[in-house]
Amino acid sequence: MRVALHQPHYLPWLGLIDKIDRADLFVVLDTVQFERRGWQNRNYVAGRDKPVLLTVPVNQGNRDDRILDKRIDNGRQWRIKHYKALSEHCYRRAPYWREYRDEIAHLYETEWDGLAELATETTRMLMRCFGIDTPVLLASEIGDFPGRKSELLAQICAKTGADIMLSGDGARDYLDTGALRRYGIGVEWQDFRHPVYPQHLPAGAGFVPRLSAIDLLLNAGPDALQVLRQAQTRS
């Protein structure tokens, strides 16, 4: 069984959606440390002139706070701001905004307290809209693990019954594959290739990569998963 693991990301980018699509099981690493200025509470979407960064405000805490302990600062009107950015400034003229508007609106009509819950739900929403049915588990649901870094990943993989961990290419420099082998876990590298697709940008604008996966969804609609998978097999 191939398992992918990753921290919960808000409106995750295509690389994470691709990783989930390739896996037999996706584990959300909600028990690891929150990264300040990381992607757990923010991401880019397409703007009229340049990408727009949407950031979910979180309450200040300790540097060692886990993601699952991180509380959203709902004293700031971030839900209204983010939905307005998506619906009025960024994607109002996107080809498939109307088809997915209600699903996106529901996300921002819900009051979220925990960052992990919100980020995980944005991932689940994108999976539903893309048509990806990979099972999702939270690390906090699986159990407590004493390991750290690669050892932690190996312990979670072993607990789920995996024999392969699917890893992003960015981890090649620091992933301890020996630690995984000790638990009987092999490593498969994702080798993500970003698809290029028509974007609803001003005439003459070049393609903008590395945005939230919502960009491909609202530009390609029901063909979004096919576009993503075609890029996987591109030589």
C-alpha positions in Angstrom: 0.0 0.0 0.0 1.3 3.4 -1.0 0.8 6.1 1.7 1.4 9.9 1.3 1.8 12.1 4.4 1.8 15.9 4.5 1.0 18.8 6.9 -2.5 20.3 6.4 -2.2 23.2 4.0 -4.8 25.9 3.4 -6.2 25.7 -0.2 -3.3 23.4 -1.1 -1.3 23.7 -4.3 -1.4 21.3 -7.2 1.6 19.4 -6.0 -0.2 18.2 -2.9 -3.4 17.3 -4.8 -1.2 15.3 -7.2 0.4 13.5 -4.3 -2.9 12.6 -2.8 -4.2 11.3 -6.1 -1.2 9.0 -6.5 -1.6 7.5 -3.0 -3.8 4.7 -1.6 -4.1 6.6 1.7 -3.4 10.1 2.7 -2.3 11.0 6.2 -2.7 14.6 7.4 0.3 15.4 9.7 -1.7 17.5 12.1 0.5 16.6 15.1 3.7 18.2 13.8 4.9 21.8 14.6 3.2 24.7 13.1 5.5 26.6 10.6 5.3 30.3 10.8 5.3 31.9 7.3 4.7 28.4 5.9 1.8 27.2 3.8 -0.4 25.7 6.6 -2.5 28.9 6.8 -2.0 30.6 3.5 -1.7 30.2 -0.3 -1.7 32.1 -3.5 -4.5 32.4 -6.0 -4.6 34.2 -9.4 -5.1 38.0 -9.2 -5.8 40.5 -11.9 -2.3 41.8 -12.1 -0.3 39.4 -9.9 -0.9 36.4 -7.5 -2.9 37.2 -4.4 -1.8 35.7 -1.1 -4.7 34.6 1.2 -3.7 34.2 4.8 -5.7 32.8 7.6 -4.9 34.8 10.8 -3.9 32.6 13.8 -3.5 33.4 17.4 0.0 33.9 18.6 1.2 31.0 20.8 4.4 29.1 21.5 7.0 28.4 18.9 6.5 24.7 19.6 2.7 24.7 19.0 1.4 21.8 17.0 -0.8 22.4 14.0 -3.8 20.8 15.7 -3.4 23.2 18.6 -3.3 26.3 16.5 -6.4 28.5 16.9 -7.7 30.8 14.2 -8.1 34.5 15.1 -11.7 35.0 14.2 -11.7 38.5 15.6 -10.5 39.4 12.1 -12.9 39.2 9.2 -10.8 36.9 7.2 -13.6 34.7 5.9 -15.4 37.6 4.3 -12.1 38.9 2.9 -11.1 35.6 1.4 -14.5 34.8 -0.2 -14.7 38.3 -1.6 -11.3 38.0 -3.1 -12.2 34.7 -4.8 -15.7 35.7 -5.9 -15.2 39.3 -7.0 -11.5 39.9 -7.7 -9.9 36.7 -8.7 -12.3 34.2 -10.2 -15.6 35.9 -11.0 -14.9 35.5 -14.7 -13.3 32.1 -14.5 -15.0 29.5 -16.7 -16.2 27.3 -13.9 -16.8 29.7 -11.0 -20.6 29.2 -11.1 -20.3 25.4 -11.0 -18.2 25.4 -7.8 -19.4 28.7 -6.2 -21.8 27.1 -3.7 -19.2 24.6 -2.5 -16.7 27.4 -2.0 -19.3 29.7 -0.4 -20.2 27.0 2.2 -16.6 26.7 3.3 -16.5 30.4 4.1 -20.0 30.4 5.7 -18.7 28.0 8.3 -17.0 29.4 11.4 -13.8 27.6 12.0 -11.9 27.5 15.3 -9.0 25.2 14.6 -6.5 25.7 11.7 -6.0 22.0 11.1 -9.8 21.4 10.7 -10.0 24.3 8.2 -6.9 23.4 6.2 -8.0 19.7 6.0 -11.5 20.7 4.9 -10.1 22.8 2.1 -8.2 19.8 0.9 -11.2 17.6 1.2 -13.3 20.1 -0.8 -10.7 20.2 -3.6 -10.6 16.4 -3.6 -14.4 16.2 -4.0 -14.4 18.8 -6.8 -11.5 17.1 -8.6 -13.1 13.6 -8.1 -10.3 12.2 -6.0 -11.5 9.5 -3.6 -8.3 8.6 -1.7 -9.1 7.9 1.9 -7.9 10.5 4.4 -6.8 10.0 8.0 -5.5 12.4 10.6 -2.2 11.5 12.3 -3.9 12.5 15.6 -6.5 9.8 15.0 -4.0 7.1 14.4 -2.1 7.3 17.7 0.8 8.8 19.6 4.3 8.3 18.1 7.6 8.9 19.9 9.7 9.4 16.7 10.7 12.6 15.1 11.2 13.6 11.4 11.9 10.5 9.3 11.4 8.2 12.2 8.0 9.6 12.8 7.0 9.1 9.2 8.2 5.6 9.3 6.2 4.8 12.4 3.0 6.3 11.0 3.5 4.4 7.7 4.0 1.1 9.6 0.9 1.7 11.7 -1.2 2.1 8.6 0.1 -1.0 7.1 2.0 0.8 4.3 4.9 -0.7 2.5 5.6 2.4 0.3 5.8 6.0 1.3 5.2 8.5 -1.5 7.4 11.5 -0.9 7.7 14.9 -2.6 11.0 15.5 -4.4 11.8 18.4 -2.1 12.5 15.9 0.7 15.4 14.1 -1.2 18.0 16.2 0.7 16.8 15.4 4.2 14.6 12.3 4.2 16.4 9.4 6.0 15.4 6.5 3.8 17.3 4.2 6.1 14.9 5.0 8.9 12.0 3.9 6.7 13.8 0.7 5.6 14.2 -0.3 9.2 10.4 -0.4 9.4 10.0 -2.2 6.1 8.9 0.9 4.2 10.2 1.7 0.8 10.3 5.3 -0.7 8.8 6.3 -4.0 9.5 9.8 -5.3 6.6 11.9 -6.6 8.4 13.6 -9.5 5.6 16.2 -9.8 5.3 17.9 -13.1 3.2 21.1 -13.1 0.5 21.1 -15.8 0.2 24.2 -18.0 -3.4 25.0 -18.8 -5.5 28.0 -19.9 -5.9 30.6 -17.2 -8.4 33.5 -17.2 -5.7 36.1 -17.1 -5.4 39.4 -19.1 -4.4 38.9 -22.7 -0.6 38.6 -23.0 -0.1 37.4 -19.5 2.1 34.4 -19.1 1.2 31.2 -17.3 1.4 31.5 -13.5 2.4 28.2 -11.8 2.3 27.1 -8.2 -1.0 28.6 -7.2 -3.6 26.9 -5.1 -5.2 23.9 -6.9 -8.4 25.9 -6.9 -7.0 27.8 -9.9 -6.9 24.7 -12.1 -10.3 23.6 -10.9 -12.0 26.9 -11.7 -10.3 27.1 -15.1 -10.7 23.5 -16.2 -13.8 22.3 -14.2 -14.6 18.6 -14.6 -11.5 18.2 -16.8 -9.1 19.3 -13.9 -8.2 15.8 -12.8 -7.5 14.7 -16.4 -5.2 17.8 -16.9 -3.3 16.9 -13.7 -3.0 13.2 -14.6 -1.8 14.0 -18.1 1.0 16.0 -16.6 2.0 13.0 -14.5 2.7 10.9 -17.6 4.3 13.6 -19.7 7.8 12.7 -20.7 
